[in-house]
Amino acid sequence: MSYPTATAAQPSQDDALVRRAQQGDEAAFDRLVELFAPRVYQLAYRLTNNPEDARDMAQEAFVRVYQALPRFKGDAAFSTWLYRIVTNLCYDELKRRRRRAPTFSETHDDDEFSPDELTSAAEGTEDALLRRERQQAVRRAITQLPEIFRLVLVLYDIQGHSYQEIADILRQNIGTVKSRLNRARHMLREALSAERELFETRDSRTV
């Protein structure tokens, strides 16, 4: 199952859809899924590094949301509640992995990228290959980060959440979020240092 690219709903739109879905409007719930599924899948994929697990986590997250929606009081934004569910599911999956041998797909790149990472057809072949190599290097480096740091990096630098949104999702204070993000970026730079030639400009490589 593949999820199309979509833009998350604005808070007011979220609230209206959630209220309708709580009243039994199936179309409203389907619209919430349509709006949030791409970002939910991306978050799950970045955390698990496995497309099958990410799809399973995304589907399970929406099942849990559907079941719990009548009890949702709106104390937090719907998106915050949803991403917290996804994060907890992914953490549970990662814990299960540590108790068993890794599968082939968990130890090998599968070349699956989100639509925004795909190379533009307008790029030249050499530029396209270089960009793809850089993307793969960054993704490998991100997967090497400890989970708590990887999550903050994905939420802020890749998904574009604010410090406050991340703090709400993780139930941490903003200072902790900022500290973990700085540490994650530092670890990412260290992980990429072995492949620094990939990130040098073409002119500097040909001098």
Secondary structure as UniProt FT lines:
FT   HELIX           11..22
FT   TURN            23..24
FT   HELIX           26..48
FT   HELIX           51..68
FT   HELIX           69..71
FT   HELIX           78..98
FT   HELIX           104..107
FT   HELIX           115..117
FT   TURN            121..122
FT   HELIX           125..144
FT   HELIX           147..153
FT   HELIX           154..158
FT   HELIX           163..170
FT   HELIX           174..192
FT   HELIX           193..199
FT   HELIX           202..206
//
